[in-house]
Amino acid sequence: MAQSVVKAPLQDPSNMDAERAIGLEMRYALRRYVTGVTVVTTLDEHGSLVGLTANSFTSVSLEPPLVLVCLGLKSRSYAHCVRQGRYTINVLTDEQGEIAQQFATRGGTRDDVCHWRLNERGYPVLTASLAHFECALVNSVVAGDHAILIGEVEAISLGEDTRPLVFHDGQLFGLAASASAH
Ligand SMILES: Cc1cc2nc3c(=O)[nH]c(=O)nc-3n(C[C@H](O)[C@H](O)[C@H](O)COP(=O)(O)O)c2cc1C
C-alpha cells in the first residue's frame, strides 16, 4: 500500500532568500528519513475526540518512561493536549493509512473518521492500532513553530503484532513482509 500525502512541487532554491531556501531544503532532506506514523488523541472540553497524525514521536527515557511528540503551535491538538494534560499516542498499522490521512486534514471532526473508545483510565484509544502509549504531559517546550511535548507513559497497551504504517518521501506505505519479519 502506498498513499500519497504531501508531494509539494519542487522549486528552485537559488531564487529565494536564504531562510526560505534552507526551510525548503530541510523539507526535502527530511523526506529521506523514514518514520513510523502515530495519531495523537485527546479530548476537547466537550468530551469529543481531537487529534492529529504525527511522525515526530520519539522515545526519550526508560526510567522514568518518557516519550516526546512535536506539535505545531497552530494545530488544534496542541492546545487540547496542553489543556487536558493527557493524551494517547496511537501507533498505526499498515491498515490505518486512511486514518492517518483523515487526522492530517485540517478542520473537520475526528469522532466519525475512526473507531475509538475511552479506555478504563479515560484515555481515548484508536481501535486496532499496534500500540497505545497513555501519556501525562510533564513538560512542554516551545521550539520555533512547534512545541515539544514530553509525556510520562502511565500505561501501554499492545494490539495485534502486525505490520506498521511508515512514512517516507511524502507517502504512506506498508512495509514489505520480508522487511518486518522477526
Ligand atoms: C505523515 C504525517 C506526519 C505528520 N506529523 C506531524 C507532527 O509530528 N506534528 C505536527 O504538528 N503535525 C504533523 N503533521 C500534520 C498534522 O497532522 C496536520 O497539520 C493536522 O491537520 C493537524 O490537525 P489539528 O489542527 O486538528 O490538530 C503530520 C502530517 C502527516 C501526513
The ligand as a Gaussian input file, in Angstrom:
#p B3LYP/6-31G(d) Opt

LIG

0 1
 C        2.773000      11.654000       7.949000
 C        2.433000      12.967000       8.656000
 C        3.118000      13.283000       9.817000
 C        2.825000      14.487000      10.493000
 N        3.500000      14.756000      11.644000
 C        3.193000      15.869000      12.352000
 C        3.850000      16.125000      13.587000
 O        4.706000      15.375000      14.051000
 N        3.496000      17.257000      14.261000
 C        2.539000      18.125000      13.778000
 O        2.251000      19.141000      14.437000
 N        1.893000      17.894000      12.616000
 C        2.189000      16.783000      11.889000
 N        1.535000      16.509000      10.733000
 C        0.490000      17.455000      10.277000
 C       -0.818000      17.342000      11.081000
 O       -1.293000      16.008000      11.079000
 C       -1.896000      18.268000      10.478000
 O       -1.431000      19.595000      10.498000
 C       -3.259000      18.179000      11.163000
 O       -4.226000      18.686000      10.281000
 C       -3.380000      18.959000      12.452000
 O       -4.681000      18.743000      12.944000
 P       -5.315000      19.605000      14.133000
 O       -5.121000      21.061000      13.761000
 O       -6.768000      19.214000      14.173000
 O       -4.603000      19.264000      15.389000
 C        1.819000      15.344000      10.009000
 C        1.142000      15.009000       8.838000
 C        1.453000      13.823000       8.166000
 C        0.695000      13.472000       6.909000

